[in-house]
Amino acid sequence: MFANYTLLDWAIVAFPVLFLLLGMSAGAINIVLSGLMRLLVALVLAQIPVAWVQLNTGLPGWTSRTLGVDIGMARLIVGGVVFVMALVIIMKVLAWLRDALHGAFSSNSVGRFLNQILGIPAGLLVGALVSLIFVVLPAYVIKRTATGRPPEFIQRSVLQPRLEARIRTYVDTIQGARR
């Protein structure tokens, strides 16, 4: 089975395994609230105050009149400033939460053990997510947009077509439920 794996297949397998080991040694708190995951969560959450400011305040109009720019540019300026401020605040709050949870769990041996045991599935989940975003998705895009034939390691991949089919089934199921 493993003899037919290409470089793409090994990359798909390597990320979850490496993050599983990292989760087992570092613990669930450090894996889930690590810098990358904090950034991803903060990027999503920082859009909420931007939308609120854009829709519920007169700040873009005031900025447009004050700076003498059109309303589209004023919305961009206000949105950028609010986004950066919200991103920094959310990152700090999540870092504080990580430190508080880490302190609470590391104060006794049962907490440390539980943190490390929960780090295994957390690491596996984060590794699968990283593999999906940085390996499977780019391979899918390359496969679909390649002029001529896609690279050999994508054509001969064992896991990528299976994952692609499962993702397509999952997306179809979600779209069917929305109708």
N, C-alpha and C positions, 0 to 999 in steps of 0.2 A: 504494500500500500504506500509506504513512505518513499519507495524507490522512484515512483512517478511524480513526486512533488517537484514543483519548480521553485524558483526563488520567490515568486509571489506567494505560493502556498506556505513556504517556510516563514515568510514575513507575517502572514495572516495568523499562523499558529504562535509565533514567537512573542508578539505583544501581549496576548492574554497570559501566557506562561510567565513572562518576565514580571508583569504587574501582579500576578498571583504571588510570586515569590517576594516581591517588594511589599505587597500587602501583608504577607505573613510576618515579615520582619519589622516593618514600620508600624503596622496597625491600621485599623479602619479609619481612625480620625485623621491621621496624616495623609492617607490615600484619598479619602473623600474630600477633605478640605485642604488639599495641597494647592500650590500656586496655580497650576493649570486649571484645576477644577474650580477654584475660587474665581479665576478670571472668566471662565465660561459662564458660571452662574451670575457673576456681576455684570457681564455683557448683556445678558438677557434681562436681568432686573433693572439695569440702568435705563432701559428704554421706557419704563413705566413713568418716571417723573418727566421725561422728555415729552411724552405724549400728553401728559396732564398740563404741562406748561404751555405747550403749543395750542391746546384746545380750550383751556379754561382761563387763560390770563390774557391780558392785553400787552404782554411783554414784547412779542414780535412787532406789533404795530408801533409801540413806543420806540423800540430799537430802530425801526425803519425811519421814523421821523427824526430821531436824534442823530443817527449816523448819516442820514441822507442816502440810504440805499433802498432798493426795491424790497417789497415784502418777502419775496422768495429768499433773497440773500439774508434778510433779517431773521427769518425762520431758521436758516442754516446756522447763523452765528449763535442765536439763542439756544438752539438744539445742541450744538457742539459744546457750548459752555456748560449747560445743564448736564449733558451726558458725561463729560469728564468729571465734573464735581460729584455726580451720583456714583460713577464708577469708583472713584477714590474712596468715598464714604462706605460703599458696600464692601469693597475689598478690605477696608480696615475693620468693619464689623465682623466679617467672616474670619479674619485673622484672629480677632479677639475671641470669637466663638471657638475656634480651633484650639487656642491656648487654654481657654477655660475648660473645654472638654478633655483636653490632654492632661491638664492638671488634676481633674477629677478622676480620670481613669488610671492615672499613673500613681495615685496616692497609695494604692494597695496592690498586692500581687494578683488578686482575683480580677480587678479592673484591668491590669496590664494583660493578663491571660485572655480575658474576654475581648479586649481591643485587638489583640493579635489574631484570635480565632475569627472575629468578624472581619479582619483585614483580608482574609483569604477570599471570600465571595466579593468583597468590595474591590479588591485588586483585580479579580477576574472580570468583573463588570466594567471597571475603568479600562482595563486592557482590551476588552472586546470593543468598547466604544472607540478607543484610540485606533485599533486595527481597522474598524469600519470607516472611520473618518480619513485616516492617513494612508490606508492601503487599498481597501475594497472600493471605496468611492472613486479615487483617482484611476484605478484600473478600469472601472466601469466607464468613466468618462473617456479615457484613452481608447478603450475598445469601441465605443460608439462614435467617436469623432475622428478616428484615425483615417487618413486618406490611404486607400489601398488596404493592406493587411496590417492588423495590429501586431505589436512585437510578439515574438515566439513564446516568451515566458507567460504572456497573457493567454495566448491561444491554447497552450498546452496545460494550463492551470487545472488542477483537479478540484480545488475548493471554491474558487471564485464563481464558476457557473452555479454551483449549488447554493451558495450564499445569495447570489443575485436572484435566483428563483424564489428562495424563501422570503427575501425582502419584497419582491414583487407580489407574492401571495399576501404578505402582511399588509402592504399598502393597498392592495385591492380589497382586502377585508375591511380595512378602516374606511375606505371610500364607499364601500357598499353599506356600511353601518350609518354613514352620514346621510344617505339618500332617504 
